[in-house]
Amino acid sequence: MPNPNIVNVTDIRGNTAYVVPSSAATATTSWTHNGTTALTGLTPAANTVNRITSIVAANTTSSAATATIAIGNNATFGSATVIAYPAFQISVPPNASLVIIDKTNSLYITENQSVAAFSGTASALTFTATFEAIT
């Protein structure tokens, strides 16, 4: 069941995921997952919906770097066509953090969707996400 009814919730668990993309990404309408950019854990398990409550991009370098968050239309993100960009090539100043998603604009991700984070500069950004796994 790819999109369970969350009215009959039996369990909500808080989680945190993070990733530091080790290779730079360039603008495109389709991304191929290479193992370094997925926000691990954000793809829900079967019969689960994940509510993404925050995504923060932290720039740990002395130069600006661009951040992109993409939602793909399948659970593996392999060659998936991007269906939405909650953030697209937003400049993150040096030694600063950018809140991309917070509780005021949270997202629900179903088991047939994935979330990926991309940096315009290799190893410059750390993406941290908090989410609730709802069953």
C-alpha positions in Angstrom: 0.0 0.0 0.0 1.9 3.1 -1.2 -0.1 5.7 0.7 -1.6 4.5 4.0 -4.4 6.2 5.7 -2.8 8.3 8.5 -6.1 8.8 10.4 -5.6 5.3 12.0 -2.0 6.0 13.1 -0.5 3.3 15.3 3.1 4.5 15.6 5.0 7.7 15.0 8.8 7.6 15.3 11.2 10.6 15.1 14.3 10.2 13.0 17.3 12.2 11.7 19.2 11.6 8.4 22.2 13.4 7.0 24.4 13.3 3.9 27.4 15.2 2.6 27.4 14.9 -1.2 31.0 14.1 -2.2 30.6 15.0 -5.9 29.2 18.2 -7.4 25.9 18.2 -9.3 24.9 20.4 -12.1 21.4 21.6 -13.1 19.3 19.0 -14.9 15.7 17.8 -15.0 16.7 14.2 -14.1 19.1 12.9 -11.5 20.8 9.5 -11.4 21.5 8.4 -7.8 25.2 7.6 -7.3 25.0 6.5 -3.7 26.3 9.8 -2.3 23.3 12.1 -2.5 20.3 10.3 -1.2 19.0 11.4 2.2 19.1 7.9 3.6 16.0 6.9 5.5 13.6 9.3 3.9 12.1 6.7 1.6 9.4 5.2 3.8 9.1 1.5 4.5 6.1 -0.4 3.3 2.8 0.9 4.7 4.5 4.0 6.1 4.4 7.7 5.3 7.3 9.9 6.2 6.6 13.5 7.3 9.7 15.6 6.5 9.7 18.2 9.3 13.0 19.9 8.4 15.9 19.9 6.0 18.9 22.2 6.7 21.9 22.7 4.4 25.1 23.8 6.2 28.0 25.2 4.2 31.3 24.2 5.9 33.5 26.0 3.5 34.7 29.5 2.9 32.9 29.8 -0.4 29.2 29.9 -1.4 27.7 26.6 -2.6 24.3 25.8 -4.1 21.8 23.5 -2.6 19.1 21.5 -4.4 16.5 19.2 -2.9 14.7 16.9 -5.3 11.8 14.5 -4.9 11.8 11.5 -7.2 9.0 9.3 -8.2 10.3 5.9 -7.0 11.8 4.4 -3.9 15.4 3.9 -5.3 15.8 7.2 -7.1 17.8 5.3 -9.8 17.4 7.3 -13.0 14.1 8.7 -11.6 12.6 11.7 -13.2 12.4 14.5 -10.6 8.8 15.3 -9.9 9.4 18.3 -7.6 12.1 20.6 -6.3 11.4 22.0 -2.8 14.7 23.9 -3.4 16.6 24.4 -6.6 20.2 25.8 -6.7 19.8 28.1 -3.7 23.1 29.7 -2.7 24.2 28.9 0.8 26.7 31.5 2.1 30.1 30.4 3.4 30.1 29.1 6.9 26.3 29.4 7.2 23.2 27.3 7.3 20.0 27.5 5.3 16.7 26.1 6.5 15.1 24.6 3.4 12.1 22.9 5.0 10.7 23.4 8.5 7.4 22.4 10.2 5.5 25.3 8.6 6.0 23.7 5.1 6.6 20.1 5.9 6.2 17.4 3.2 4.7 13.9 3.2 6.8 11.3 1.3 5.1 8.0 0.4 6.9 4.6 -0.1 7.1 5.1 -3.9 9.0 8.4 -3.6 12.5 9.4 -2.6 14.3 12.6 -1.5 17.8 13.5 -2.7 20.1 16.4 -1.8 22.6 17.8 -4.2 25.5 20.3 -3.8 26.9 22.5 -6.5 30.3 22.1 -4.9 31.7 18.7 -3.8 31.8 18.1 -0.1 30.8 21.7 0.7 27.3 21.1 2.2 26.0 18.9 4.9 22.3 18.2 4.7 20.4 17.2 7.8 16.8 16.1 7.8 14.4 15.3 10.5 11.3 13.3 9.8 8.5 11.3 11.4 7.8 7.7 10.2 4.1 7.3 10.5 2.4 3.9 10.4 
